[in-house]
Amino acid sequence: MGAMATCTTQLSPSSSSLFRSQITKRPFLFPPAKIDRHGFSPRRLKSLSLSHRSSVSASVASSAEPEKSTRTLPFRVGHGFDLHRLEPGYPLIIGGIDIPHDRGCEAHSDGDVLLHCVVDAILGALGLPDIGQIFPDSDPKWKGAASSVFIKEAVRLMDEAGYEIGNLDATLILQRPKISPHKETIRSNLSKLLGADPSVVNLKAKTHEKVDSLGENRSIAAHTVILLMKK
Ligand SMILES: [Zn+2]
């Protein structure tokens, strides 16, 4: 998420109350089936109503024509991508771990590129809007937020939809610093935040061959693919 900030300040309210504060009475316009193609019941859809910009609601409405299928998918796959600019004077937080470096992410929350893209992968698998729409960077509430808050909310939504993590594969892309000494700590913390067995959480890291902003230590990016399974 491009505008999430660098700060490790923890937010005290629970993730669900934070999310509920984003709620309005306008529901998503998903098919009026008992259980829709996303695996959500109408009761659940009410709790997922969002107050994000009208353009978002309009695009959801126009793209969500009623469909005949009422089956609940046994598996759902999701992909997440995130990139942040690196600037001197900020901490580098990856997967909730403070990594020693000469620069970090300038963003609205703590700028945790890995957690942001994992959240987007979960939301994508559930067929929900992206992290920027659910936690808008225009909202001062998220300034300096620890990204673990976003993970907890995504896990709550996954659980509510009746899914659990099958497995997750993430790739960090950065030129410096070397991630190998921190990889297991990051992976272990990510597993903990997700409430998942470490054996289903995989983390890879690679450089960008000194090419472009990623390769010039001016940015950091991450990709995540996740498989959710119906509980
Ligand atoms: Zn981000």
py3Dmol code that shows the C-alpha trace and the ligand (Angstrom):
import py3Dmol

protein = """\
ATOM      1  CA  MET A   1       0.000   0.000   0.000  1.00  0.00           C
ATOM      2  CA  GLY A   2       1.766   3.044  -1.227  1.00  0.00           C
ATOM      3  CA  ALA A   3       0.866   5.477   1.507  1.00  0.00           C
ATOM      4  CA  MET A   4       1.181   3.491   4.686  1.00  0.00           C
ATOM      5  CA  ALA A   5       3.520   5.101   7.201  1.00  0.00           C
ATOM      6  CA  THR A   6       6.569   4.251   9.119  1.00  0.00           C
ATOM      7  CA  CYS A   7       5.905   3.964  12.778  1.00  0.00           C
ATOM      8  CA  THR A   8       5.721   1.080  15.159  1.00  0.00           C
ATOM      9  CA  THR A   9       3.058   2.595  17.361  1.00  0.00           C
ATOM     10  CA  GLN A  10       0.547  -0.035  18.436  1.00  0.00           C
ATOM     11  CA  LEU A  11      -3.148   0.637  18.199  1.00  0.00           C
ATOM     12  CA  SER A  12      -4.964  -0.413  21.316  1.00  0.00           C
ATOM     13  CA  PRO A  13      -8.566  -1.103  20.158  1.00  0.00           C
ATOM     14  CA  SER A  14      -9.368  -4.589  18.924  1.00  0.00           C
ATOM     15  CA  SER A  15      -9.114  -5.162  15.214  1.00  0.00           C
ATOM     16  CA  SER A  16     -12.775  -5.943  14.858  1.00  0.00           C
ATOM     17  CA  SER A  17     -13.885  -2.732  16.511  1.00  0.00           C
ATOM     18  CA  LEU A  18     -11.491  -0.847  14.245  1.00  0.00           C
ATOM     19  CA  PHE A  19     -13.023  -2.497  11.233  1.00  0.00           C
ATOM     20  CA  ARG A  20     -16.575  -2.001  12.407  1.00  0.00           C
ATOM     21  CA  SER A  21     -15.952   1.717  12.582  1.00  0.00           C
ATOM     22  CA  GLN A  22     -15.576   1.582   8.782  1.00  0.00           C
ATOM     23  CA  ILE A  23     -19.050   0.110   8.438  1.00  0.00           C
ATOM     24  CA  THR A  24     -22.090   1.848   7.003  1.00  0.00           C
ATOM     25  CA  LYS A  25     -25.556   0.512   6.318  1.00  0.00           C
ATOM     26  CA  ARG A  26     -24.805   0.010   2.630  1.00  0.00           C
ATOM     27  CA  PRO A  27     -24.303  -3.685   1.933  1.00  0.00           C
ATOM     28  CA  PHE A  28     -22.185  -5.202  -0.834  1.00  0.00           C
ATOM     29  CA  LEU A  29     -24.276  -5.988  -3.857  1.00  0.00           C
ATOM     30  CA  PHE A  30     -23.493  -9.671  -4.147  1.00  0.00           C
ATOM     31  CA  PRO A  31     -25.917 -12.239  -5.581  1.00  0.00           C
ATOM     32  CA  PRO A  32     -29.052 -12.748  -3.451  1.00  0.00           C
ATOM     33  CA  ALA A  33     -28.400 -16.462  -2.994  1.00  0.00           C
ATOM     34  CA  LYS A  34     -28.457 -18.152   0.399  1.00  0.00           C
ATOM     35  CA  ILE A  35     -24.731 -18.753   0.145  1.00  0.00           C
ATOM     36  CA  ASP A  36     -23.208 -16.785  -2.692  1.00  0.00           C
ATOM     37  CA  ARG A  37     -20.281 -17.619  -4.938  1.00  0.00           C
ATOM     38  CA  HIS A  38     -17.915 -16.005  -2.443  1.00  0.00           C
ATOM     39  CA  GLY A  39     -19.055 -18.306   0.323  1.00  0.00           C
ATOM     40  CA  PHE A  40     -20.737 -15.514   2.272  1.00  0.00           C
ATOM     41  CA  SER A  41     -24.264 -15.666   3.597  1.00  0.00           C
ATOM     42  CA  PRO A  42     -26.433 -12.493   3.418  1.00  0.00           C
ATOM     43  CA  ARG A  43     -26.038 -12.172   7.189  1.00  0.00           C
ATOM     44  CA  ARG A  44     -22.262 -12.094   6.772  1.00  0.00           C
ATOM     45  CA  LEU A  45     -22.457  -9.634   3.914  1.00  0.00           C
ATOM     46  CA  LYS A  46     -24.207  -7.143   6.175  1.00  0.00           C
ATOM     47  CA  SER A  47     -21.266  -7.219   8.541  1.00  0.00           C
ATOM     48  CA  LEU A  48     -18.892  -6.606   5.645  1.00  0.00           C
ATOM     49  CA  SER A  49     -20.582  -3.399   4.471  1.00  0.00           C
ATOM     50  CA  LEU A  50     -18.016  -0.679   3.914  1.00  0.00           C
ATOM     51  CA  SER A  51     -18.008   3.080   3.818  1.00  0.00           C
ATOM     52  CA  HIS A  52     -15.359   3.487   1.175  1.00  0.00           C
ATOM     53  CA  ARG A  53     -15.731   5.830  -1.709  1.00  0.00           C
ATOM     54  CA  SER A  54     -18.867   5.729  -3.829  1.00  0.00           C
ATOM     55  CA  SER A  55     -16.764   4.844  -6.872  1.00  0.00           C
ATOM     56  CA  VAL A  56     -15.848   1.611  -5.126  1.00  0.00           C
ATOM     57  CA  SER A  57     -19.469   0.800  -4.375  1.00  0.00           C
ATOM     58  CA  ALA A  58     -20.370   1.606  -7.968  1.00  0.00           C
ATOM     59  CA  SER A  59     -17.698  -0.656  -9.376  1.00  0.00           C
ATOM     60  CA  VAL A  60     -18.711  -3.482  -7.054  1.00  0.00           C
ATOM     61  CA  ALA A  61     -22.351  -3.009  -8.056  1.00  0.00           C
ATOM     62  CA  SER A  62     -21.688  -2.996 -11.784  1.00  0.00           C
ATOM     63  CA  SER A  63     -19.380  -6.018 -11.730  1.00  0.00           C
ATOM     64  CA  ALA A  64     -21.455  -8.178  -9.398  1.00  0.00           C
ATOM     65  CA  GLU A  65     -24.350  -9.250 -11.561  1.00  0.00           C
ATOM     66  CA  PRO A  66     -26.470 -11.989  -9.982  1.00  0.00           C
ATOM     67  CA  GLU A  67     -25.116 -15.440 -10.784  1.00  0.00           C
ATOM     68  CA  LYS A  68     -26.932 -18.741 -10.847  1.00  0.00           C
ATOM     69  CA  SER A  69     -24.348 -20.759  -8.924  1.00  0.00           C
ATOM     70  CA  THR A  70     -24.967 -21.077  -5.212  1.00  0.00           C
ATOM     71  CA  ARG A  71     -22.181 -23.531  -4.446  1.00  0.00           C
ATOM     72  CA  THR A  72     -19.537 -22.722  -1.881  1.00  0.00           C
ATOM     73  CA  LEU A  73     -16.036 -23.217  -3.213  1.00  0.00           C
ATOM     74  CA  PRO A  74     -13.933 -25.716  -1.250  1.00  0.00           C
ATOM     75  CA  PHE A  75     -10.764 -23.766  -2.122  1.00  0.00           C
ATOM     76  CA  ARG A  76     -10.081 -20.126  -2.860  1.00  0.00           C
ATOM     77  CA  VAL A  77      -6.796 -18.677  -4.118  1.00  0.00           C
ATOM     78  CA  GLY A  78      -5.627 -15.102  -3.566  1.00  0.00           C
ATOM     79  CA  HIS A  79      -2.693 -12.965  -4.677  1.00  0.00           C
ATOM     80  CA  GLY A  80      -1.228  -9.910  -2.977  1.00  0.00           C
ATOM     81  CA  PHE A  81       1.382  -7.407  -4.105  1.00  0.00           C
ATOM     82  CA  ASP A  82       2.830  -4.405  -2.295  1.00  0.00           C
ATOM     83  CA  LEU A  83       5.688  -1.953  -2.755  1.00  0.00           C
ATOM     84  CA  HIS A  84       7.041   0.800  -0.532  1.00  0.00           C
ATOM     85  CA  ARG A  85       9.579   3.539  -1.057  1.00  0.00           C
ATOM     86  CA  LEU A  86      12.646   3.288   1.205  1.00  0.00           C
ATOM     87  CA  GLU A  87      13.845   6.506   2.842  1.00  0.00           C
ATOM     88  CA  PRO A  88      16.596   7.188   5.392  1.00  0.00           C
ATOM     89  CA  GLY A  89      15.391   7.869   8.915  1.00  0.00           C
ATOM     90  CA  TYR A  90      12.632   5.254   9.091  1.00  0.00           C
ATOM     91  CA  PRO A  91      12.639   1.771  10.646  1.00  0.00           C
ATOM     92  CA  LEU A  92      12.385  -1.187   8.274  1.00  0.00           C
ATOM     93  CA  ILE A  93       9.561  -3.428   9.512  1.00  0.00           C
ATOM     94  CA  ILE A  94       9.086  -6.723   7.650  1.00  0.00           C
ATOM     95  CA  GLY A  95       6.566  -9.270   8.860  1.00  0.00           C
ATOM     96  CA  GLY A  96       6.321  -7.394  12.157  1.00  0.00           C
ATOM     97  CA  ILE A  97      10.087  -7.627  12.753  1.00  0.00           C
ATOM     98  CA  ASP A  98      12.317  -4.551  12.971  1.00  0.00           C
ATOM     99  CA  ILE A  99      15.190  -5.244  10.545  1.00  0.00           C
ATOM    100  CA  PRO A 100      18.404  -3.212  11.009  1.00  0.00           C
ATOM    101  CA  HIS A 101      18.983  -1.078   7.896  1.00  0.00           C
ATOM    102  CA  ASP A 102      20.026   2.435   6.912  1.00  0.00           C
ATOM    103  CA  ARG A 103      16.500   3.215   5.732  1.00  0.00           C
ATOM    104  CA  GLY A 104      12.879   2.134   6.030  1.00  0.00           C
ATOM    105  CA  CYS A 105       9.414   2.654   4.595  1.00  0.00           C
ATOM    106  CA  GLU A 106       7.827   6.050   4.517  1.00  0.00           C
ATOM    107  CA  ALA A 107       4.118   5.296   4.716  1.00  0.00           C
ATOM    108  CA  HIS A 108       0.910   5.991   6.602  1.00  0.00           C
ATOM    109  CA  SER A 109       1.063   2.882   8.821  1.00  0.00           C
ATOM    110  CA  ASP A 110       4.282   1.090   9.783  1.00  0.00           C
ATOM    111  CA  GLY A 111       4.879   0.354   6.087  1.00  0.00           C
ATOM    112  CA  ASP A 112       5.173  -3.403   6.527  1.00  0.00           C
ATOM    113  CA  VAL A 113       5.292  -4.520   2.900  1.00  0.00           C
ATOM    114  CA  LEU A 114       5.006  -8.231   3.716  1.00  0.00           C
ATOM    115  CA  LEU A 115       2.011  -7.977   6.042  1.00  0.00           C
ATOM    116  CA  HIS A 116       0.234  -5.631   3.630  1.00  0.00           C
ATOM    117  CA  CYS A 117       0.544  -8.030   0.720  1.00  0.00           C
ATOM    118  CA  VAL A 118      -0.490 -11.017   2.877  1.00  0.00           C
ATOM    119  CA  VAL A 119      -3.608  -9.082   3.908  1.00  0.00           C
ATOM    120  CA  ASP A 120      -4.359  -8.330   0.249  1.00  0.00           C
ATOM    121  CA  ALA A 121      -3.909 -11.996  -0.656  1.00  0.00           C
ATOM    122  CA  ILE A 122      -6.416 -13.061   2.012  1.00  0.00           C
ATOM    123  CA  LEU A 123      -8.894 -10.343   1.016  1.00  0.00           C
ATOM    124  CA  GLY A 124      -8.440 -11.277  -2.644  1.00  0.00           C
ATOM    125  CA  ALA A 125      -9.134 -14.932  -1.942  1.00  0.00           C
ATOM    126  CA  LEU A 126     -12.322 -13.937  -0.135  1.00  0.00           C
ATOM    127  CA  GLY A 127     -13.392 -11.721  -3.040  1.00  0.00           C
ATOM    128  CA  LEU A 128     -13.247  -8.588  -0.872  1.00  0.00           C
ATOM    129  CA  PRO A 129     -11.941  -5.076  -1.636  1.00  0.00           C
ATOM    130  CA  ASP A 130      -8.221  -4.410  -1.135  1.00  0.00           C
ATOM    131  CA  ILE A 131      -6.416  -3.258   1.991  1.00  0.00           C
ATOM    132  CA  GLY A 132      -6.387   0.382   0.819  1.00  0.00           C
ATOM    133  CA  GLN A 133     -10.172   0.408   0.605  1.00  0.00           C
ATOM    134  CA  ILE A 134     -10.759  -1.283   3.937  1.00  0.00           C
ATOM    135  CA  PHE A 135      -8.097   0.718   5.800  1.00  0.00           C
ATOM    136  CA  PRO A 136      -7.915   3.986   3.788  1.00  0.00           C
ATOM    137  CA  ASP A 137      -4.689   5.961   4.203  1.00  0.00           C
ATOM    138  CA  SER A 138      -6.804   9.126   4.244  1.00  0.00           C
ATOM    139  CA  ASP A 139      -8.117   8.022   7.642  1.00  0.00           C
ATOM    140  CA  PRO A 140      -5.935   9.405  10.475  1.00  0.00           C
ATOM    141  CA  LYS A 141      -6.967   6.359  12.518  1.00  0.00           C
ATOM    142  CA  TRP A 142      -4.424   4.237  10.602  1.00  0.00           C
ATOM    143  CA  LYS A 143      -1.530   6.703  10.914  1.00  0.00           C
ATOM    144  CA  GLY A 144       1.347   4.808  12.499  1.00  0.00           C
ATOM    145  CA  ALA A 145      -0.780   1.669  12.828  1.00  0.00           C
ATOM    146  CA  ALA A 146       1.030  -1.623  13.393  1.00  0.00           C
ATOM    147  CA  SER A 147       0.152  -3.751  10.382  1.00  0.00           C
ATOM    148  CA  SER A 148      -0.601  -6.715  12.643  1.00  0.00           C
ATOM    149  CA  VAL A 149      -3.965  -4.963  13.156  1.00  0.00           C
ATOM    150  CA  PHE A 150      -4.724  -5.432   9.450  1.00  0.00           C
ATOM    151  CA  ILE A 151      -3.639  -9.093   9.539  1.00  0.00           C
ATOM    152  CA  LYS A 152      -5.869  -9.812  12.515  1.00  0.00           C
ATOM    153  CA  GLU A 153      -8.832  -8.237  10.751  1.00  0.00           C
ATOM    154  CA  ALA A 154      -8.179 -10.206   7.551  1.00  0.00           C
ATOM    155  CA  VAL A 155      -7.968 -13.438   9.569  1.00  0.00           C
ATOM    156  CA  ARG A 156     -11.234 -12.556  11.316  1.00  0.00           C
ATOM    157  CA  LEU A 157     -12.950 -12.053   7.946  1.00  0.00           C
ATOM    158  CA  MET A 158     -11.515 -15.340   6.660  1.00  0.00           C
ATOM    159  CA  ASP A 159     -12.725 -17.163   9.733  1.00  0.00           C
ATOM    160  CA  GLU A 160     -16.156 -15.552   9.470  1.00  0.00           C
ATOM    161  CA  ALA A 161     -16.420 -16.696   5.845  1.00  0.00           C
ATOM    162  CA  GLY A 162     -15.691 -20.249   6.982  1.00  0.00           C
ATOM    163  CA  TYR A 163     -12.186 -20.614   5.550  1.00  0.00           C
ATOM    164  CA  GLU A 164      -8.761 -21.458   6.942  1.00  0.00           C
ATOM    165  CA  ILE A 165      -5.288 -21.165   5.462  1.00  0.00           C
ATOM    166  CA  GLY A 166      -4.227 -24.092   3.283  1.00  0.00           C
ATOM    167  CA  ASN A 167      -0.785 -22.661   2.582  1.00  0.00           C
ATOM    168  CA  LEU A 168       0.895 -19.376   1.798  1.00  0.00           C
ATOM    169  CA  ASP A 169       3.950 -18.561  -0.304  1.00  0.00           C
ATOM    170  CA  ALA A 170       5.496 -15.081  -0.109  1.00  0.00           C
ATOM    171  CA  THR A 171       8.447 -13.527  -1.920  1.00  0.00           C
ATOM    172  CA  LEU A 172      10.254 -10.401  -0.712  1.00  0.00           C
ATOM    173  CA  ILE A 173      12.157  -8.369  -3.299  1.00  0.00           C
ATOM    174  CA  LEU A 174      14.878  -6.031  -2.035  1.00  0.00           C
ATOM    175  CA  GLN A 175      18.518  -5.352  -2.768  1.00  0.00           C
ATOM    176  CA  ARG A 176      19.604  -4.732   0.821  1.00  0.00           C
ATOM    177  CA  PRO A 177      19.836  -5.771   3.606  1.00  0.00           C
ATOM    178  CA  LYS A 178      20.283  -9.540   3.363  1.00  0.00           C
ATOM    179  CA  ILE A 179      17.097 -11.193   4.613  1.00  0.00           C
ATOM    180  CA  SER A 180      18.505 -14.688   5.200  1.00  0.00           C
ATOM    181  CA  PRO A 181      19.599 -13.983   8.824  1.00  0.00           C
ATOM    182  CA  HIS A 182      16.074 -12.774   9.654  1.00  0.00           C
ATOM    183  CA  LYS A 183      14.001 -15.105   7.500  1.00  0.00           C
ATOM    184  CA  GLU A 184      13.053 -17.630  10.160  1.00  0.00           C
ATOM    185  CA  THR A 185      12.156 -14.912  12.681  1.00  0.00           C
ATOM    186  CA  ILE A 186       9.941 -13.217  10.094  1.00  0.00           C
ATOM    187  CA  ARG A 187       8.330 -16.483   9.015  1.00  0.00           C
ATOM    188  CA  SER A 188       7.696 -17.548  12.584  1.00  0.00           C
ATOM    189  CA  ASN A 189       6.120 -14.196  13.490  1.00  0.00           C
ATOM    190  CA  LEU A 190       3.967 -14.238  10.353  1.00  0.00           C
ATOM    191  CA  SER A 191       2.721 -17.746  11.207  1.00  0.00           C
ATOM    192  CA  LYS A 192       1.894 -16.575  14.711  1.00  0.00           C
ATOM    193  CA  LEU A 193      -0.001 -13.495  13.488  1.00  0.00           C
ATOM    194  CA  LEU A 194      -1.982 -15.667  11.076  1.00  0.00           C
ATOM    195  CA  GLY A 195      -2.639 -18.340  13.677  1.00  0.00           C
ATOM    196  CA  ALA A 196      -1.272 -20.840  11.136  1.00  0.00           C
ATOM    197  CA  ASP A 197       1.096 -23.765  11.466  1.00  0.00           C
ATOM    198  CA  PRO A 198       4.610 -22.624  10.407  1.00  0.00           C
ATOM    199  CA  SER A 199       4.781 -25.562   7.977  1.00  0.00           C
ATOM    200  CA  VAL A 200       2.166 -23.911   5.723  1.00  0.00           C
ATOM    201  CA  VAL A 201       3.851 -20.488   5.688  1.00  0.00           C
ATOM    202  CA  ASN A 202       6.731 -20.121   3.237  1.00  0.00           C
ATOM    203  CA  LEU A 203       8.961 -17.087   2.770  1.00  0.00           C
ATOM    204  CA  LYS A 204      11.450 -16.449  -0.002  1.00  0.00           C
ATOM    205  CA  ALA A 205      13.635 -13.410  -0.679  1.00  0.00           C
ATOM    206  CA  LYS A 206      15.508 -12.209  -3.724  1.00  0.00           C
ATOM    207  CA  THR A 207      17.377  -9.161  -4.968  1.00  0.00           C
ATOM    208  CA  HIS A 208      16.396  -7.146  -8.041  1.00  0.00           C
ATOM    209  CA  GLU A 209      19.811  -7.500  -9.685  1.00  0.00           C
ATOM    210  CA  LYS A 210      20.619  -3.840  -8.899  1.00  0.00           C
ATOM    211  CA  VAL A 211      18.030  -2.809 -11.486  1.00  0.00           C
ATOM    212  CA  ASP A 212      15.420  -0.066 -10.995  1.00  0.00           C
ATOM    213  CA  SER A 213      14.328   1.348  -7.643  1.00  0.00           C
ATOM    214  CA  LEU A 214      14.175  -2.116  -6.035  1.00  0.00           C
ATOM    215  CA  GLY A 215      17.697  -2.897  -7.111  1.00  0.00           C
ATOM    216  CA  GLU A 216      18.966   0.524  -6.055  1.00  0.00           C
ATOM    217  CA  ASN A 217      17.803   0.184  -2.426  1.00  0.00           C
ATOM    218  CA  ARG A 218      15.126   2.826  -3.010  1.00  0.00           C
ATOM    219  CA  SER A 219      12.125   0.527  -2.608  1.00  0.00           C
ATOM    220  CA  ILE A 220      11.000  -2.852  -1.318  1.00  0.00           C
ATOM    221  CA  ALA A 221       8.263  -5.105  -2.717  1.00  0.00           C
ATOM    222  CA  ALA A 222       6.531  -8.365  -1.881  1.00  0.00           C
ATOM    223  CA  HIS A 223       4.253 -10.887  -3.566  1.00  0.00           C
ATOM    224  CA  THR A 224       2.049 -13.429  -1.794  1.00  0.00           C
ATOM    225  CA  VAL A 225      -0.066 -16.290  -3.059  1.00  0.00           C
ATOM    226  CA  ILE A 226      -2.421 -17.908  -0.583  1.00  0.00           C
ATOM    227  CA  LEU A 227      -4.729 -20.913  -0.705  1.00  0.00           C
ATOM    228  CA  LEU A 228      -7.764 -20.907   1.579  1.00  0.00           C
ATOM    229  CA  MET A 229      -9.698 -24.091   2.346  1.00  0.00           C
ATOM    230  CA  LYS A 230     -13.300 -24.378   3.489  1.00  0.00           C
ATOM    231  CA  LYS A 231     -13.363 -25.460   7.152  1.00  0.00           C
TER     232      LYS A 231
END
"""
ligand_1 = """\
1
ZN
Zn 1.791 -1.291 1.960
"""
view = py3Dmol.view(width=600, height=400)
view.addModel(protein, "pdb")
view.setStyle({"model": 0}, {"cartoon": {"style": "trace"}})
view.addModel(ligand_1, "xyz")
view.setStyle({"model": 1}, {"stick": {}})
view.zoomTo()
view.show()
